[in-house]
Amino acid sequence: MKLVRYEAPQSAEIQALFVRTFSDSEGPAEGELVGGLVRQLMADTDPRDFLGFVAMEKGLIVGSLFFSRLRFDTPVEAFLLSPVAVQPDYQGQGIGQRLIRFGLDRLKERGVMRVFTYGDPAFYSRVGFRPISEETAPAPFRLSQPEGWLGQSLDGHEMTALAGVPGGVTAFDHPAYW
């Protein structure tokens, strides 16, 4: 298994991975929604505000994830982990966890202090994410499932309150993702 930063020529294969994965687990409408998000992230996000990684097996992309910048009123280097996908045939092998840890290590190297995600607490707790209140760090939009708002500190300090509603990259500027 090779874990590397994604490259632009892989964009169509990565988008197809997200469409297939989310269609299989959540239905075709969700697959198209997340596939569109991934396409917009890759096409329209400033490279300084965005990191993407892939897991490769025998020349095929079997997993992928993205991190994008969140800006708070408090000066802090913060990113959002979303979305994450592993091909259905490869799920249950720890690929997603390895890919997330790999990405978190790259963020630490860049001096990122806080990482947030919105997802299944049972899964993301395996890679260091913990539930956080919106008083500690509000989400960019009203959350349909507040228990899924998760975060972790990458600088060794406790998660402290961050002021203001965060602004994310343009691709996430829609309530459907929250």
Order of alpha helices (4+ residues) and beta strands (2+ residues): beta-alpha-alpha-beta-beta-beta-alpha-beta-alpha-beta-beta
